[in-house]
Structures are given as structure tokens and as C-alpha cells.
Amino acid sequence: GSSQSKAALIPSLKDQKLQVFQSERNEEEKIEYEVFHVEFDRVKLPFVISLWILVSTMTKIAFHMVPKLDTHIPESCMLIVVGIVVGIVLFYVGDTVPVFMSPDTFFLYLLPPIILEAGYLMPNRLFFDHLGTILLMAVIGTIFNMLTIGGSIYGLGLTGIYGDNPPGILETFLFASLIVAVDPVAVLATFKEIKVDDILNIVVFGESLLNDAVTVVLYHMFEAYVDIGEENIETTDVFKGVASFIVVAGGGTLIGIIYGFLTAFVTRFSRFSHILEPLVVVAAGYMSYLTAEIFHMSGILALTFCGITMKNYVERNINDESSTVLHGVIEMLANSAETIIFVFLGVAAVTADHEWNWIFVVTTIVLCTIFRILGVLLLAALANRFRLHKLKPVDQFVMMYGGLRGAVAFALVLLIDKKKVPSAPLFVTTTLAVIYWTVFAQGITFKPLVKFLKVKSSTAKAPTMNERMAGRMMDFVVWGIEGVWGERSTIRFRESYRDWDRKYIMPIMHSDKQLKDPKIFETFSRLARLEALEGKGFGYGHHRHAYPKDESSDDSAGEDDNNVQFTVEPQLNQSEMLQKLDDEMMIPGERPRRDSFVHTFDNQLTLDKNSKWIASEAKRRL
């Protein structure tokens, strides 16, 4: 009976397989050509990234379109609020934060453009003139704040004020190492709107820039201590941590300088393809950052000093059009990165894993404020013992208020392993609270307080030819006086470096053609172009005092705008006038003719009222 049932079962299985095969074949035969179909998964990541960039940028544009809003509320605050709204929407629709919004994204893609802008566009002389004070605030100040904040938080935790399970000593100092990060993104965003004095600005911004490098090194040092375990740490591990601090900082700086010199050497031969010059500079700067990260060196220091080195040599190699494009690209990338970072800080308030302990949060905010004030007062008093330009009480107040926290601290706190550090969710919540407090409370009140205290503001005026020459003359006068008195200052070292640079470095970095003219001719040419373009018909701009103004050309004289040396003739069409502009101002493939600009300036460049459109084209081309 069983054999018959098996025999009956086999044909039935064959029939079923045959039916399935025929149905699948019929389905295949039913496939038709689709005129239109949707495949979003393939482009989801780049689409979402582009959407975030567009939304962030459009929000920023809309913010500045609202009358008087940007005069009372910092841009960074508005972007964070927008991020919070986006986070709430994502939370209620059940979506998660996009995968690209991670600490690696911040450190590898968003932070480098901001650091490159800071390094490449930084006023080198002003930075190095105040480097001692900057290092004092960035290194000693950061270590002081970390030790005092970490020690205070841990000591209060022993009293049981935070609850039954306070963070351990290594966890506390790991948190303290990241919460002291004064964020250059937040400082830049605020100081751009305030426009404080140049010296004060470079001290605060330089501190925030180098402070981040110190913070990252300290964070990774305590992260390694957490991995080792409190009970396994020996005295040698402490000395190794100090040694790693020096190696990481020095190694990152060295990598940046090497990449800066390599970029300058490459751009020496770029005159045959000027269009690639901006790409070479940006890519080389980014490579310096990545190389430092590969060897666990400080990428922030690498990119900062790469930018400083490139600016010193590259600008002389590339042509003026490439320089203009390069500056625009760097500023665009940095501005876009800043915008995305602040929006992400808002999103994280809703989507991040939180643990609320209001005593711990309030205590941290109070301690950060107290020790920021104390650190600035102590270190400013120490710096003033050696500074010619003293840091006044008002300046010190701005420095205290400039201790804004931001994305660097938040990105570091997200890197904490929850399995090794149980208090990680509490640290995330507290870090966001400190960031919001500094950005909102200090950021919104910063501008009114600066006005109330009458803090000296920046003149926002580029140095003129006379000012440059007077500054160089005063350097040598001071150097001579120091020689008589037997004193030594940074001027002596600066001039010695310049002589060594001209003798050994510049011949390698620049071609003979670029070195044959004295530096003053290059400066003269650049200022003369600006002076000519900002002459009559445009109003005198920042460089209006570079040369004596012809009294006969005063606006009150009522001269005829049609009587010009650089004549825009009405019978010429636009293309002919542009060709005339090129013939007068430029030699194709070469730098602007010096004699043309001198001639143009001396005769007061003015344009016919009906043809002033040529001015914008001239500025674009030059």
C-alpha cells in the first residue's frame, strides 16, 4: 500500500513542478517594456546630501531676507532652530538621521574646509606676532580648563550629588577633555557679525583653532586610558601620554608645512594650465589633513599650517584670476560646511540618545563658565607681562565670552563607546546643553554687550601702499633702536628668516621670472589695479589713500565724465569695449602691465555714465 502511495505521489509532484514552471514562464512572457519607472535607492545617498545642502543654504538666504532679524539673532542660532524642527519631523515620521551625519562625516568632510579657510586666509604676520599669547591660551588654557573642570565634576560626584552611579574618574576627564573645545565654527560665525578689533579677533580665533587640535589630542589620550582601564594605568603611561601629545601636535604641524612647500613647488610650473591651480591647492590641503589622520597626527594643525605655508608661496605662483577663484571656492566650501554643521546640531537634539540629569548639566555649565573666566584672567595677566599691546579688561571680557562650544565637542562625544563608558548618553545630553547655552545665551547677547562696552571694532580696511611702506620702515627703525639698546625682539628673527627665505627657499618655490621684480612692484601692481577700478565713477574704496589724490579730480569740481583717459567710446559695441579693456589692462597669459596701471591711475579712470557696466567686467577679469 505504501509503495502505491509513493508511486501516486511522484506524478503529483511532477505535475506541481510543471505548473510552477509554466506559471513562471507565463510571468516572464508578460514582462513588457516600461516607458517610465522609479529607482530611488540607487541615488538615495547623493540625493539626500544634495537636499540637505539646498535646504540649509536656502534657510540661510531666507534668514537674511527678513528685515532686522539678522541684527538681533545670530545666524548660527537660526540654523540650530531649523535643525530642531527638522529633527522633530524626522522623529514623528519614524525616520532616522541620515547615515552621512556622523562623526566621521564631520571630521573627514565638514571640518577640513573650515580649517583650510582659517589657515589660507589668515593674516600671517598678525597671527605670528601674537602666536605666544595664542599658544598660551590654546595649550595652557585648555589643559587648565580640562583639569579644573574634570576635577570639580569628579569631586562633586563623590558627594552623591549626581545620583547613585556618578561617572568614574577616567570617564569624567574624558568628558572634560572634549567639553573644553572652543569651536572655531561657532567663534567664526559670531565674530564675523561682530567685527571686533583685528588683534583681539586673531587672539580669540587663533585660540579656538589651536584649542581644537589640543582637545582632540587630549580626548584620544584619555580614550586610550579608558581602554587600558583605571586599575591598569602605570606611571609610564602618563609620560607616554605627554610624549604622544608633543608628537601628535609636532607631527601634524610638520606634515602641513611639507605639503605646503610641495604645493608651492608644483604651482611653480602651473603657468601652462592656470585653470587647475585652485584644484591643486584645495586637493593638496585636504591631502595634508588626511595624511595626518592616517598617522594619527593632528589633522587640524596639519591643515592650518599647510594653508599658512601655501599662502606665503602659492599666491606668487598662480595668476590673479586663479587666486580670485581659489578664495571664492574656499569661502564657499567653508560657509556651506558651517551651515550644515549648525543644522545637524539642531537635528541631534531630537534624534540623539539622551539621558537627562539636570544637576549634572547645570553643574557643567556653571563650571565651564567659572573656569573660562578664571583661566582668561590668569593667562591674560601672564601674557600682559610680555606684551607691548596689553589685553585690556574689555578685551579679556570678549575673550571670556568667546569661549563658544560647538560641533567639535559634539562630534567627539558621539565617538564615545557606550559599552566602555556607561555615562555616554549623559555626556551627549550635557554637551548639547553646553553648546546651546553658549551659542544662544552668549551668542545673542554678544553683540549688544560689545556695543555697550564700546569694544574697538575692526576698520575692515586693506593696508595701502603708504601703510605697507611705513610699516616696513618702522620695522627697520625699531630694529636699529634695539641694536643701540642691545635688545632683541621678533623683528630681528623675522628679518633673518626673510633673508634665509629669499636666499634658499624662494628660488626653489618660484621661477626666475617671478623673482626678478622686487616685492614692492607686485604690491604696487595689485593696489594700482584696485585704485584704478575704484576711481572716479565708482567712488574711492579701501585703497583711496594709497596715492595722493588729484585735487582737480574732486567731485565738487564738476568735471565732465566723458573726458577720460581710459575712454569708453559710445561707438564701440560691448565686445569691442571688452577687447579694448584687455588691450589696455592685460597682456594675454601674463600679469597686468605695471605701466598701464600707473598711467591709468595717474589720469583718473572714469567711465561714461551709460557704460559703467564695464566696471563690473573689469573687476571680474582682474
Order of alpha helices (4+ residues) and beta strands (2+ residues): alpha-alpha-alpha-alpha-alpha-alpha-alpha-alpha-alpha-alpha-alpha-alpha-alpha-alpha-alpha-alpha-alpha-alpha-alpha-alpha-alpha-alpha-alpha-alpha-alpha-alpha-alpha-alpha
